[in-house]
Amino acid sequence: MLALSLFRQWIAAANEYDRQFAAEKDLARVPAGDLMTEIEDRILEISCGAVSLALKTHFVVRQDHAAWVGETRLLRIREYFDDDPAWEVSFAVALLRDAAAIVPEIRELAAPVLHEDAALIDAEIEIQWARIMLAEPISPRLVEIFGEEHEAENRRKNEATLAAAMDRVANTEAKTARGRAVKAALGFVA
């Protein structure tokens, strides 16, 4: 199956992208990103039934709904954990579930949405993002453009995001070893 082989190459290219980006923050010097795009384009050209449709589903959901993750290959839909997610978000998750039934690799890539402990996995990623944002120094240039209150409001939002994600971890029961590991890594007894 060419499509599945290409998808596995895309996963490897995504891992390489993360490695390259960690070494060189200039996106122009991260050729694995171009390789990922080339592989995606090749997958889009394939018409071979269920597998290629599942892969295309993964990529369209990724394009339309993906949120920040520290690992490029992962697919996270932050809004899925809102109190009342939009119909489009629930539909995208349902599509991913069906795609993962055909291509099991999708289930692991979309673990922040599909895993039994997805709420904990997603919260761990949200915590990582909030901590990165809070560690960033305030940019004098942004203060000049938007004002000190804008930057202070961004900081308050990031602090609230961190607190909400920590609360989700504290109040969500782990169902699997992976969920227990997330809770333990964040200092909660699993």
N, C-alpha and C positions, 0 to 999 in steps of 0.2 A: 504494500500500500504506500504509494508515493506521498499522499497527503499526510499520513501519520509519520512517516519518516521525516518529512519536512518539518512537521510540528516539533518533533523531538530535536531537530537541528535548531529550531527557533528557541526552544527552552535552553539549549546549550549556549546559543548566541546571547540570550538574555542574561545568563550567568556571567558570560564573558563581558558583557556591557557593564554590569555592576563592578566587576574586577577592574576594568579599564577606567571607569568613572571614578572609582576610589583613588586610583593612582593619578588621574589627570582630570581636573574639574572642567576643563575646556571641552565642550561637547564636540567641537570640530576635530578633536583628537581622540574620539571614541568611535572607531570604525565599526564596532559591533552593532551600533545603532542602525547603521546603513544596512548591515547584513540582516538584521531583524526585519527591516522594511522589505528588503528583497525577498526574503522567505515568505513573509505575509502576502506579498504580491503573487508569488508563485502558487501559494495555497488558494488564493482567490481565483486563479485561472483553472483550477482543477474541478471537474464535474464528475464525481465518482460515487455519488450516493450519500449514505448516512454519515460516513466518517468526514467527508469534506464539508457537509452541511453542519455537523457538530462543531468542527473547527471554525467555520465561518461565524457560527453563532457565538462562540467564545470571543472571537475578535470584534464582532459588532457590539456585544455587551461591554467588552473592555473599552472600546472606543467611546461609547455613549455614557458609561456609568462609572468607570474606574476612578478610584480615589488614590491618594498618595500611599505608597508602600515603599519600604526600604529595599525591597528586592523586586526588581523589574518584572520578573516572571509571574509574580503573584497578582491576583485580581481581587480587589476589595471594593465593595459598594457600601460606603459609610452610611448612606441614607436608609439602608435596609434595617438598621437597628433603631431608627426613629420610632417613636410611639405609634405612629400611624403612617407607615411608608406609602408613598404614592403608588398608584396602580402600575405605572410604568416600571418602577423599581421591583415590585413583586413579580411582575411579568418577566423581567430580565432574569431574576433569580430562578424562576420556574424554567426558563429556557436553558439556563446554565445546568440545572439539575438534569434535564433531559439530555443535554449534550454530554454531560459527564457519564451518563449511563452508556453512551456509545463509545466515548473516548475517556477511559478512566484517568488519564493524566490530568484532565481538566478538573477533576474533583480535588486533587492536591493543589493545583495552581489557584483554584478558587476556594481554598480552605477557609479564608476569612469570611466567606459567605455560606459555603456548603457543609463544612465540617460540623459534626455533632456539637462541638464546642466553639463554633464560629463566633459567637458573641464575645468569648474570652480572647480568641485570636485577634479579632478586629480591635478590641479594646487595647490589647498590647501594642498593636501597630499605631493606634491613635495616641497612646501614651508616648511612644517613641517620637512621633511627629511633634507633639506638643513640647516635649523636652528639647528637641532640636530648635524649635522656634523660640522658646524662652531663653535658650542659651545664646542666641544671636544677639550681638550688641545692637543698640538702637543706631540706626543710620542717620548721621547728621544731615545728609542730603534729603532723606525722606522727611525728616522733621522740618527742614527748610521748605519742602514742597507742600506737605500736608498739615504740618503743625504738630506741636507736642501732644495735644489731646488725641489726635488720630493715632499716634504711636502708642500712647497710654491705653487707648481703647483696644487696640490690637493685642496688647499684652494682657489686658483683662480677659479678652475672649480666649486667648490661648491658655490662661490659667484656669478659666472655667471649663474649657475642653479637657484639660488634664484632670481636673477634679471629677468631672462627670465620668471619664473613662476609668479612673481609679475606683469610683463608686460602683461602676458596672462590674469590675473585677471582684470587688469585695462582696457584692450582692448576688453574683451569679454562681450557681453550683457547678462545679466541674463534673462532666459526665465521662471523661476519658483520661487516659494518662497524659495526653497532650494538654488538655485543659488544666489538669493538676499541675503540670510543669509551668504553665503560664502563671497561675496563681502563686506558685512557690517562687518563681523568678521575680515577681513583683512584691514579695514579702508577705503574701497572704497564705495562711494555712489552708492547704487544699483538702 
